[in-house]
Amino acid sequence: MKEGNKVQATISTEPSTTTLDCGDLTTRAINQAIRAAIAAGATRIQLLNPSARHNLGVALPEGIDLVIEGSAGYYVGGLNDGATITVHGSAGWGAGEDPLYNYVGHPIQGALTSFIEIQNDPKSEKLEFANTKEYWRSRFKATLWNAAYSTQWNLGPISEPTVEKYGTLQRDFWNRGNNKWLYTGMGQIDLVMTPVGGFGWLVGEDILDRFVTRRVEGATRNRFLINATRCGVDPIRVGTNLLHGKRPWYRASRDASEVYYANQLKKFERTNANGPATEIH
């Protein structure tokens, strides 16, 4: 109901149960009303007329049962800490999912999958970052492989729904959380962020390898510093190197000593070019 210029929640309360009519409330006001009901001792909260609002029921604690009577928008139940959330309608992008898992974890998975494809492609494994057709073709090819792998793992015959039982009441022991079974299904974000975020991460590591690691290799012969730099700026490549049976700091495109001597030769040639002319008789 409205009082003057303020909008207040219409709430009916039974023992341990609160019903909230979202009405004209903002998402912020709805979430504040949910937190207030929890503080008052409610363990079951029912939302009426949600009107597909985004970000409903964020960061709810364990032991809370949130029932949304209608459709919810993006990121319903985000940052969930063990609450049970039921949506009697459709739910948008990122339902009940962890931002760190989706926007960091899945791009890492995508980059790793792409590097695996690159390491097994003789035309791609020695390519370094450059604005050339060969480079971009190789990275897009790796991203297509990444997208195919990710889609299969999300929707295919050997996937999260079939192996890990996502979206079912039967979940294997490694999917337990907060000492009870988890029933959260696979979300839409995974299908997009794994290939798209993975492509960005892949190219980012290539750029760092070209402009940071190569500079270190050209300035020193200290193997510890070179190897530490290679591993530090390209951590995903470390994992794929190990999977490929190589050392963590391995580079198919070059040997660090060759970079060093080539760099020193360029310095020597520049020094002589600026010095006095020498006549040879």
N, C-alpha and C positions, 0 to 999 in steps of 0.2 A: 504494500500500500504506500501512498505518497503522503507526506506531511510537509506542506510548504514547498520548498525547493529541494527537499531531501527525499531519497528513495530508500525505503526500508524493506527488509525481507519479511514475507508472510510465512510464519513458522508455526507449525503445530507439533507438539511434543508429547510423546508417550514415554514410559520408562525405557531408557536406553535407545530410543528411536526419535529421530527428528525428521520432519518433512519440510522441505524448503521450496517455496514457489519462486522460481527465478524471476518471473515477470519481467519488469523493466530494469532489473539490476544489472550492473556492470559485472564483468568477470571478476574484477578485484573484490567487489562487494560480496559476490557469491562465495568466493574462497575465504573471505574473512568470516562470513556467517558459518561456513563449514568448520573453520578452526574454533570459532566460539562455541559451537555445539559440541565439539570434541572436548573442549576445556570444561564444559558443563556436565560431561559424563556420557554423552551419546556415543554409542558404538555402531549404530546403524543410521545412515543418513540417506534420505530419499530426495532427489532433485526432480521437481516438476517443471515443465516448460523450459527445457535447457536451450531450445532454439539453435542448436548446433554451435554454441559458443566455443571458442577455443580456450585451451589451458584450464579446463575445469579439474578440480580435485588434485591439485599439485602438491607433492611432498607429504602425502598422508602416511601416518604411522601404522605399524602393525596392529591388528585387532579391530580396525575400522572397516565396515562394510558400506561402501558407497554404491547406491543404485540410482542410475540416471534414466529417468522415464522419458526417452526420446533420443534424438541424435545428438552426438557431440562432435565438436570440430577438431582442429589440430591439437596434438599433444595432451589429450585427456589422460589424467593419471600420471603425468610426467614426474620424474624423481621419486617414484613410489618407494616407500620404505616398508612394504609388507602388507599394505591394505588390500582388500578384495574389492575390485571395481567391476560393476556390471552395467553395460550400456544396452538398453532395450531400444535399439535403433542402429544407425550406422555411426562409424567413428572415422575421423579423418587421419591425416598423416601423423605418424609417430605416436600411436596410441600406447600408453603404458611403457614407453621405452626410455632407456637411459641415454641422455645426450652424449656422455663420454663414450659409451659403447658404440653409438651410431656414428658420431661425427669424428671420432678418433680411431676407435677399434676397427671399424669397417674399412676406412681408407687405408689403414695399415695392412689389413688382409688383402685389399685390392692391389696395393703396391707390391706386396710379397708375391702374389700370384703372377703379376705382370713380369717381375724380375725372373721368376722361374721360366716363363716362356722365352724371355730374352736370352737367358743363359743356354737354352737348348736350340737357339736359332743361330747358325753360323754367320748369317748375314747381319745379325743385330748385336751379338754379344760384344763386339769390339767398337761399336759406335758410341761416341761421347756426345754430349749436348752440343748441338749446332743447328742453326736455322737452315736446314737442308731438307730436301724431299726424302732422302734416305733415312735421316734421323726420325722425322715425324711419322713416316710410314711404318717404321719399326715399332714406335711407341703406340701408335693407334692399333697396330696388329696385336700387340701385347694386351692392350686394353680390351679388345674384342674377346680375346681368350679369357681375360679376367671377368668380363660381363657374362660370358657363357658359363664359366665355372660358378660364379656367384648365383646366377639364376637357377642353375641345376641344384645347388645346395639349398636354395630357398623353396623351390617348387618341384624339383625333379624326383625321380624314383628313389634316389639315395640322398636324402635331404633332411632338413630339420623336422619337417612334419612326419617323415617316416622313421628316421633314426632316433631323433630326440623327442618325438611325439609332441611337437609344438601344437598348441590348439586343442589338445585332448586331455582327458583326465588321467591318462597313463603316461607318466614321465619317469625315466630311469633315475637311479640314485644320484647321479652327478648333477641333476637339475634341481636338487632340493635347495631351498633358501629359507632362512629364518625358521628352520626346523619344521617346515611343512611343504607340501607339494606346491609347485608353481604351475600355473595354467596359462600364462601369457603366450599369445600366439606370435608368429613372425609378422613383422610390420613392413609397410611399404618403403620405409627409408632404406632398408638394407638393399633393395633392388636398385636403388639409384646411387646411394653414397659409396657403395663398394667400387663400382667401376669409375664413377666421376671423381670421387675423392682420391681413389687409388691412382688415377691418372695424374692428378695434381701433385700427389706425394712423390710419384715416380719421377716426374720431370723436375720437381724441386731437388731431389737427391742428385739427379744428373747435373743440375746447375751448380750445386755446391761442390760436387766432385770436380767439375771443370774449372771453376774459378777460385775455389778455396784449397782443395786438396792438391791440385796441380801446383799451385803457388808454393805450398809448403815443400812439396817434392823437389821443386826447382831451387829452393833456397838452402836445403840441408841434406846431409847424408845420414842423419840420425834415424835409424830404422824404427826405434821406439816411437819417436815423435810422428814419423810418417804413418806408421801402422795405427797409432792412436787416433790420428786425424782422419784416416780413412774409415775407421770404425765409428768414430764419433759423429761425423757429418752424414754418414750413410748407414744408419743402423739397420734398415730393412735389408740392405744388400748383404750385411753380415749374416743374417739368418739364411738367406738364399745361398750364400757361399757355402755355409756349413751343410745345408741340405744337398748341395751339389758335390760334396766331398772335397771342398777347397778350404784354404785357410780363410779366416774371417776377413782379412784385409786384401784378399786377392782381387786383381783387376785384369781382365782378359785383354784390355786395350793397350796396356803399357807395363813397363817395368820402371820402378821409381828411379833407379840409377840412371837409366837412359834419359829421363826427364831432367835430372840434375845436370848431367854432362851437356845435354843440349842447351840448357839455360846458361851454363857457364860459358859455352862456346859463343852464344849470342852476346854475352857481356864482353868477352874478349874481342869479338869483331867490332862492337860498337866503340870500344876503347881505342882500337887501332885506327878506326875510321876518323876519329876526332883528333888523333895524334899527328906528329910530323910525318911527312912523306918519307919513305925509305927507298933509296935507289939501290938496285941490284946490278952489279957489273959482272 
